[in-house]
């Protein structure tokens, strides 16, 4: 895990200080990234990408003191493998969970211009907090988690099947 930034956090009440660097050895589970639909994209249409990163609490010892460390995702850097990149404050969401039709642009979607196989990578930035047993204390700075990747196959589509005509159902895929 990399350290993006951080200044020491000190508390006179506990008589000690900790920095985000002290927490870098505690690594949240590696997030995954998935492309919709089914890690297949169509040239010229948005492919939706979603990261599985979530808030995670890890027990540990820092400077000889037992504590819990809570890592909360605060940023996502998507690299779509074709030179396209995007940062987002959200992990993205499946189209179905958002009520959006497939191939609708999202905050984490990408449109490919050429067919091929691309490796999509997401790198998650985390904020950290510690709990010594009396409540959560935020730690200044952020940590960069290990990157997660997924292969996406991009194909050309010459037709799209819809139920009814595009005049009858303009929100259908391909319309």
C-alpha positions in Angstrom: 0.0 0.0 0.0 1.4 3.4 -0.9 1.1 6.6 1.2 -0.4 9.5 -0.8 0.0 12.1 1.9 -0.1 12.6 5.6 1.0 14.6 8.6 1.4 13.2 12.1 -1.7 13.0 14.2 -0.9 13.5 17.9 -3.1 13.3 20.9 -2.0 14.6 24.2 -4.6 12.5 26.0 -3.0 9.3 24.8 0.5 10.7 24.8 1.5 9.4 21.4 1.3 10.2 17.7 0.7 8.2 14.6 0.9 9.0 10.9 -0.8 7.4 7.9 2.7 5.9 7.1 2.4 3.9 10.4 -0.8 2.4 9.0 0.5 1.5 5.6 1.3 -2.1 6.5 -2.3 -2.8 7.3 -3.8 -3.4 3.8 -7.5 -3.6 3.0 -8.6 -6.5 0.9 -7.7 -6.0 -2.7 -10.7 -4.5 -4.5 -11.9 -6.0 -7.7 -13.2 -4.2 -10.9 -15.9 -5.6 -13.1 -17.1 -4.3 -16.5 -20.7 -4.4 -17.6 -22.1 -6.2 -19.4 -20.1 -9.4 -18.6 -16.6 -7.8 -19.1 -17.5 -7.3 -22.8 -17.8 -3.9 -24.3 -19.2 -2.7 -27.7 -17.2 -0.2 -29.7 -18.9 3.2 -29.5 -21.2 2.4 -26.5 -20.5 3.0 -22.8 -19.2 0.1 -20.8 -19.9 0.5 -17.1 -17.2 -0.3 -14.6 -17.7 -1.0 -10.9 -15.1 -1.5 -8.1 -15.9 -3.7 -5.1 -13.8 -1.6 -2.6 -15.7 -0.9 0.6 -15.0 0.3 4.1 -13.0 -2.2 6.0 -11.9 -2.5 9.7 -8.7 -4.2 10.5 -7.4 -4.9 14.1 -3.7 -4.3 14.7 -0.9 -2.9 16.9 0.8 0.4 16.2 3.5 1.8 18.4 2.8 -1.0 20.9 -0.9 -0.2 21.3 -3.7 -2.4 20.2 -6.3 -0.6 18.0 -8.7 -1.0 15.2 -8.0 0.7 11.9 -10.9 1.7 9.6 -10.1 2.2 5.9 -12.8 4.1 3.9 -12.5 4.4 0.1 -12.4 8.1 -0.9 -11.3 8.0 -4.5 -11.1 5.6 -7.4 -8.6 5.9 -10.4 -9.8 4.0 -13.3 -7.4 3.2 -16.2 -9.4 1.7 -19.1 -6.3 0.2 -20.9 -6.7 2.2 -24.1 -5.2 5.4 -22.8 -8.5 6.6 -21.2 -8.5 7.3 -17.5 -11.0 8.7 -15.1 -11.1 9.5 -11.4 -14.3 9.2 -9.4 -15.3 9.7 -5.8 -17.6 6.6 -6.1 -16.9 2.9 -6.9 -19.6 3.0 -9.6 -22.8 0.9 -9.5 -24.3 -1.7 -11.7 -26.8 -0.4 -14.2 -29.6 -2.4 -12.7 -29.0 -1.0 -9.2 -29.2 2.6 -10.5 -32.3 2.0 -12.6 -30.4 2.9 -15.7 -30.7 1.0 -19.0 -27.6 -0.9 -20.2 -25.2 1.2 -22.3 -26.2 4.4 -20.4 -23.2 6.6 -19.5 -22.2 6.6 -15.8 -19.6 8.3 -13.6 -17.3 5.3 -14.1 -18.2 4.2 -17.7 -15.9 4.4 -20.8 -16.5 4.3 -24.5 -13.9 2.3 -26.5 -13.2 3.3 -30.1 -11.4 0.1 -31.3 -12.0 -3.6 -30.8 -9.5 -5.7 -28.8 -8.7 -6.9 -25.4 -7.9 -4.3 -22.8 -6.8 -4.5 -19.1 -8.9 -2.2 -17.0 -7.3 -1.2 -13.6 -8.8 0.5 -10.6 -6.6 2.0 -7.9 -8.4 2.9 -4.7 -7.4 5.7 -2.3 -8.4 5.3 1.3 -8.8 7.6 4.3 -7.9 6.0 7.7 -9.2 6.3 11.2 -8.1 4.5 14.4 -10.0 3.4 17.4 -8.2 2.9 20.7 -11.5 1.9 22.4 -13.0 5.3 22.8 -14.2 6.2 19.3 -12.8 6.8 15.9 -10.0 9.3 15.4 -9.3 10.4 11.8 -5.7 10.2 10.6 -4.4 13.0 8.3 -3.5 11.8 4.8 -4.6 9.0 2.6 -3.3 5.6 1.5 -3.3 4.1 -2.0 -4.4 0.5 -2.1 -3.1 -2.2 -4.4 -4.4 -2.0 -7.9 -7.1 -4.5 -9.2 -7.4 -5.4 -12.8 -9.8 -7.1 -15.2 -9.6 -8.0 -18.9 -12.4 -6.6 -21.1 -13.0 -7.8 -24.6 -14.2 -5.0 -26.9 -16.2 -6.0 -30.0 -17.9 -4.3 -32.9 -21.7 -4.7 -33.1 -23.6 -4.0 -36.3 -27.1 -4.6 -35.0 -28.8 -4.6 -31.7 -32.0 -6.5 -30.9 -34.7 -4.7 -29.1 -38.2 -5.5 -28.0 -40.3 -3.4 -30.3 -39.0 -0.5 -32.4 -36.8 2.4 -31.2 -39.8 4.6 -31.7 -41.9 2.4 -29.4 -39.1 2.0 -26.8 -36.5 4.7 -27.2 -34.7 3.7 -24.0 -33.9 0.2 -25.2 -30.3 -0.8 -25.9 -29.2 0.1 -29.4 -31.7 3.0 -29.7 
